Amino acid sequence: MFSRVTCAACLALTVVSWCVQAQQQTPAAPAAPPRQGLPPPAPKTGNPTPGTPQPEPPAVADRVTVSGCLQMARGAGAAPASAATAPASNRFVLNDAKRDARVPPDTGTSDAAAAASAPSYRLEALESQLSPFVNMRVELSGEVKAPADGSPVLLVEFVRKLAPKCQ
């Protein structure tokens, strides 16, 4: 019995010494400096840049989904330096376009979307968004602008490859 008590006492002393040693090695966190004359921190709102206006959500009535052959526009030439950061509507066209009838309710019901049923669309997008799909059959979704001079303009929001070649 004496050996059990001795063993238990040794175990207790070992645990206590480990705890004391751990407390001595862990530095205490420095106290936060006092905030004199400052308002309390603002609550988190989810907006990454407070005060910056956010864009309006897309109008569902102006959204359309079309499929066709994605091609470079005539005379498009080399991409300008701004093509990486600014959408342009003079670089790409969608030919042999067909509207998709499988869309959510109220989609494409605006006058602009209804008038934009055309065999060809000018596409407004970033260069990097469309250039990988040139000469391929694609499905595009986005907001349509009323045609000012011929083909309607589609503000491309979504691209999906349907076939590797236009046929």
N, C-alpha and C positions, 0 to 999 in steps of 0.2 A: 504494500500500500504506500510505503514511503517513497518508492521509486515512481509511482504514478503521480503523486503530489509534486515531486521534484521535476518530473517531466512536464507537467502542466504549468508549473511556475516558470520553467525555462522557456516554454513556448510563448507564454504571456509576455515575458520580458523581451523576447525576440520581436514579437509583433509591435510592442510599444516602441522599441528602438527603431524599427523600420518607419513607423508613423512619424516619429520625431525627426528622423533623418529626411524624410520626404518633405516635411514642412519647412525645414531649413534650406532645402535645395530649390523649392519653388518660390520665385520672387513674387512679391505682392504686386498686383496691378497698380500702376500709378493712378492717382485720383484725377478725374477730369478737371481741367482748369475751370474756374468759375466763369460763367458767362455774364459779365457785368454789363447791364444796359442793353443787352441784345434780346430780341424776341425769341420765344421758344422755336425749335426746329419745325419747319413746315411738314405737314403730313405727306406721305407718299401718295401721289395721285395716279401714277401709271404713265403719265405723259413724259417721254424722255427729255424733252426740252420745255419746261414750263414757260408759258407766255407765247409760245409759237403756235399760230393757228394751224389747225389740222385741216386737210382737204375734205371737201364734202364727199359723202359716200356716193358711189355711182348711182345714177337713176336707173332703176330696174326697167322702166318702160323704154329706155333707150338702148338696152342691151340686146345684142343679137349673137347668134352662133352660126358661123358659116364655114363651109369646107371648100377647098379648091386647091389650085396649084400656086404655090408661093414663088414669085419671081422677082428679080431686080427690075426696077422701073427703067424705062428707056432713058438713056443719058445720065444714069445715076453716078457713074464714075467711081472714083475712090471715095471712101468714107471721110468726111471732114473730122477734124479733131474733136468737135463737140458731139459727135455721134455716140460716144461712150457714155455721155451724161445727159444729153438732151434728146428727147424723142423728135423724130422728123417724119414728115408725111410724104417726102419726095424720093425715098429710097426703095420701097418695096410695094408690090401690088399683088393682089390675089385674083387670079384669072379663073375662069370656069367655075365661078362661085355659086354655091347652092346653099340656101338657108336651111337650117336644121329646125324641124318642127317639134322636136322633143326638148322643150324648154319649160321652165317653171311658169305657173300662171302669171299673167300681167307682164311677162317679159316681151319686149319688142313691140309694145302696143302704142308707142308715141307716134306722132305724125312723121317725125324724122326717121324713125326706124321702119315704119311702113313704107315710106317713100324710098328708102334705101335698098329695096330689093333690086339688085343689079347683078349683071354677069361678071362685073369687075369691081374691086374695091381698092382704094389707096389705103395703105396701112401706116398708122402713126405708132412708132415703137422705137425702142433703143436698138441700135445696130446689133448688139450682142444677143438680143432677144430673138431676132429673126434670122440672122445670117447663117446659123447652123442648119436651117431648114430650106434654103434656096433650092429650087427645082424639085421639091418634094410635095406630096399631097398632104395637106395639113387641115386641122380644124382650129379655128380661131374664135375666141369669144371676147367681147368688149362692148364699148359704148360707141354708138354710131353718131356721126355728125351729119347734118343735112348737106347734100351735095351743093357746092357753090359753083363749080365749073365741071360738070360731067360726072365722074365717078364719086360715089360717097366715100367718106373717110371713116375708117374703123380704128378707134383708139384701142389697140391690142392689150388685153389684160391676161390672156391665157392662150398658150400654143400647145397643140398636141399633134404629133406626127401620125398620119394615117397610113402612108405608103412611102417607100424610099424613092419613088419616081412619080412624075406627073403622067398619068395615063388615063 
